[in-house]
Structure formats: structure tokens, C-alpha cells
Amino acid sequence: MKNVFFFLLLAATFSFVGCGDDDEDEVLADFMTATVNGDAFEATTVSGFSDDTGSEELLLTIGTRTSDGLSIGINLLSSIGTGEFQIDRNDLGFTFSEDLNNGTTAYFTEGTLNITRNDTTANVLEGSFNFTATDEDDATNIFNVTDGEFKVTYL
């Protein structure tokens, strides 16, 4: 009887030790998602680059969906920190391209960017965004980009 009790106690101990929130240790890969004029956008590649050749370091993040060439670009100063920012500032910029290689490029006219993480040691930038972009060649061609989220590890 003693052995059965010990075995049950041991089994219960292992089952409680194994119970935990596995999501805490999960590391998400780089991603970018948004809704563009009502259609879902999920980037198949996300790249981040740091350019410190000018007077201030710039960060460029590009999310591209390879199936049709849709692309969203985020340009900002690395010193931006965390918080919510209006996109009419000089140190922020968004672009939207219908075909990155030879199609329409639209530049932001208004919107917001919320940086939730800017880890300059690990080179990780994370946040959310919403913006409206207008085609540089046809002002009637407007793109509403909403519910945007991203995480990128930049070089």
C-alpha cells in the first residue's frame, strides 16, 4: 500500500511540474500583417536593415508578399523609442507598393505608428500601424492600410 501511495504522489508531482504556460517561452519569428483596402495582407518575407551612413541611424523594414508583389515599407529613426506616433513627423515614413519591381508606389498621407518594442541591443523592432497612402502618379488611387502589426530583427 505504501508503494502505491508513493507512486501516486510521484505521478501527481510530475503532472503539476509539467503544467505551465508554454507561451511564455515561445519566440515568434519576424512577421508583418495588415488589411489593405479590406483585404488581408500577410508578408511572406520580412526584412529589416539599419543604415547609419547619414547623420542619424535609419531603420527600414519591408514586408513583401511574394505571390503578388504587394509590399509595405516602414522607415524611421532608430532613436524613436516606444510609444504612439503620428506619421506626419519627419522621422517616420510608410510606403505601399502594389508590385515592388514595376508597379505602383504609394506614399503615406496620414496615419499612426505604435512602437511597442525597440530593443537596440537585440536589434528587434515591434509594433502596430495604420495609414493611408496615395499613389504618387494617380492621386485618386488610395490605399487604406489598417490593423497592421509587425516584428522584425534588423541587421
Buried (B, 14 or more C-beta within 10 A) or exposed (E): EEEEEEEEEEEEEEEEEEEEEEEEEEEEEBBBBBBBEEEEBEBEEBBBEBEEEEEEEBBBBBBBBEEEBBBBBBBBBBEBEEEEBEBEEEEBBBBBBBEBEEEBBBBBBEBBBBBEEBEBEEBBBBBBBBBBBBBEEEEEEEBBBBEBBBBBBBE
